[in-house]
Structures are given as structure tokens and as C-alpha cells.
Amino acid sequence: MPTQPADHSTPSFVRLDAKQPPNAQQIVLVSGLDVPLIRLDLPAGLRGIAREQVARRQLSDRLGLDMSAVQMRPFAAANGADDWNRVLITDPAHLAQWKQTSARAVLPDYLSLPCAAQIWCLDTDETGSVLARLGPQDGFSARPAMLLSMLESALQETEEKPIAIHLLSPLADAEIWAREQGLPVTRTEKELAALDLPLPGVLTHNELSADLRADPMAARSRLAARVLPWRWPLLAGTLAAALFGTVQQLQTNKLTTDTARINAQTQAQVQTAFPNLGPLLDIRLQVTRALADLQSKARPETRKDPIELTRLVAQATHTFGTIPEQLSYTANDGIVLALRLPDFATIERLAEALRSAGLTAEVTDSRASTDTDGVRAEYRIQMQEARE
């Protein structure tokens, strides 16, 4: 792992209970015993207020606390992202006191320790408490008697296991524990560099964003204040859209009702006129077929055999020296016959011959041939009964 340079800038830290009041450039440290950092298991998709609400419920369930008795601050110092999973909690009375402090920031004392990924830094303060920074996203303050149990618990919970323990003060119990875990123990930056480990830096992971005086709800409150004047136009627009939707729905319902009524009337009339149709599945198709059946029964004489009709035409035309070109048959038009004849006089004589054979013959076209001798004529021929 490449060695990273440490942050050698020296922030000015001062304890809250110091004799001299802090100035605007100093960072006030409060006891980490009063501001524990709690790890939660929050869904990845939650953001903003919804994430805070779930965090409050988890805190209440896990610690059995009345959330009105504590204040919670999301801790996203490591990456500044909105998918934080740790929170700082403290007494509201302490928070009210710290908000009156004039300084660069107010932080839990363990956030003042140098920090690097997977390097656990330990130190002691003048009160005898042990401060621990367990990478960028974790840390605590504890009494010496609780140190080993808290280190053991953190080791079990963390996903990024430590690769070294860096002691800033002599801590024999912590050193023995580290050796038992197979972790190297360092005391100076030179020893870290010799192991090719990253060098911890002070306030290099956005720790100042955890200023306990800052209210994470304040930005949302300011946004709400800016949005509030727009609430009435938005409400009016919403009501107008709802009214328009209601009118459209009423019109659609009326159209549906009218359509159903007309369909019922149509079905009743069809069943009255055609009682034998059976269930009405496709009114248009069923009525069309029924009308065709009625027409067929009313005019049975129209159903002539096309073969017989063709035979009669052939008998009438074979003596006139005709040359057939085209013959087609339809039930409505009968035979349409196109043929070549010697001259125009033959056209009329053939028509008379067809009529004498009991057929109706109508000349629909006659013309002189341009490519051969003779003329071309076209007849529409039917049985005489079909035209009555």
C-alpha cells in the first residue's frame, strides 16, 4: 500500500472546560463520552428526512431511549454522502450549551485524532480517558477499563479490518491486544512509513462537517421557507387538475352509459326482427348473413346453373365465325363474353340469336380491330328469368 503524506498543519484544539475562552479560529473539543458515535443498519435507498426518521426509530428500538431525551446528528464526515450509517447522539441540554460557543467548530474529542483508512489510532487525554479513531468512519472515547471490550466489539462489527494499531500514548493493554490479533503496533510516522502504511492526518476526512452546533434540519427549514410562498399556487393548480380529471371521468362514464343503452336497444330490435339469430355475438355480420339468406329465398329463380348458361351461349355463337377472347361469370352479371366477329352487322345478328335462345344479350362494347381484320364486341348475357 503506498504511503500517503500526513497533514502536518496543526489545528488549534481547546477543551470546552479550558480556563481561557476559545477564539474564532480554535476548535472546541467536548468529551466523547457525552457524544457516542452509533452504527446503524439503514436501507441504501433512503435519503434526507426519511433516512433520519428510520435512524431515530432504530435508535429508539436498540437503546430503549425516548428520542425526545436525546439529539441525533448524522455522521457523514468520511465522504459527505447522503447514505450515512452512523449518528452522533447527545443530551439536548449539552447541545444547547455548545451552540452558544463561539469557535471554528465543536467536535467530540476523538475526532481530533489523526486518521487514515484501516489504521486505528489510540491516545489518552488529561482526564485519563482513552480516545480511539478507528478509520475515517468510526471512533469513541472510553474509560480505560472499557477499552479492550470496545476494541473487540468494533473489530467484530467493522467491514474494513485494521492493518495496524498506531499508539500516540503508551497503552500497554492495547498493545498486548493488538499483538494477539496479529496486528503491528506503531508509535511514530517513521514506523508507519517503514511498513509502507498510510500516514494518518488530522481533520483530513471532513471532520469539521460534524460540528455539533450545526443543525442538519436548518437547511431544510430554510428551503421550506423559500418554498412556502408557492404553496397556494401549487394547491390551486392541484385542485384545478383534480377538477378537470373529475369532469373528464364524469363525461367518460356518461358516454359509457349511453353506449351500453344504445347497444341494448339495438340488440332488442335485431332479436325482434330476426328471432332465429340466436346469441348476438357480432350483430353486423349476423344481420348481413340473415339478409342474404332472405334474399336468396325470395328469388330462387336467380340461381341458374352457369354451365347450362355457357352451353346455350356456345350453341348460339358457333355458327357466326366468332373467335372468343374472354369469358367470365358472376352471379349478378351472368356471363361477360368478349369475342371477334367478321363485321359490325354480325354483332347485332349474334345478339338476336342469343335472345332467340332464351337469353338476354346486351352489347356493352364494340369496336374495329386495329391489329387484325374484323371487329371486337363484348356482351353481357343472362337468363331471361334473372332480369324479371
Secondary structure as UniProt FT lines:
FT   STRAND          13..15
FT   TURN            16..17
FT   TURN            24..25
FT   STRAND          27..30
FT   HELIX           32..34
FT   STRAND          37..39
FT   TURN            44..45
FT   HELIX           48..63
FT   HELIX           67..69
FT   STRAND          71..75
FT   TURN            77..79
FT   STRAND          86..90
FT   HELIX           92..98
FT   TURN            99..100
FT   STRAND          105..108
FT   HELIX           109..112
FT   STRAND          115..116
FT   TURN            117..118
FT   STRAND          119..124
FT   TURN            126..127
FT   STRAND          130..134
FT   TURN            136..137
FT   STRAND          139..142
FT   HELIX           144..146
FT   HELIX           147..157
FT   STRAND          164..167
FT   HELIX           172..180
FT   TURN            181..182
FT   STRAND          185..186
FT   HELIX           189..194
FT   TURN            195..196
FT   TURN            202..203
FT   HELIX           207..210
FT   TURN            212..213
FT   HELIX           216..227
FT   HELIX           228..230
FT   HELIX           231..273
FT   TURN            275..276
FT   HELIX           283..298
FT   HELIX           300..302
FT   HELIX           306..317
FT   HELIX           318..320
FT   STRAND          323..330
FT   TURN            331..333
FT   STRAND          334..341
FT   HELIX           344..356
FT   TURN            357..358
FT   STRAND          359..368
FT   STRAND          375..383
FT   HELIX           384..387
//
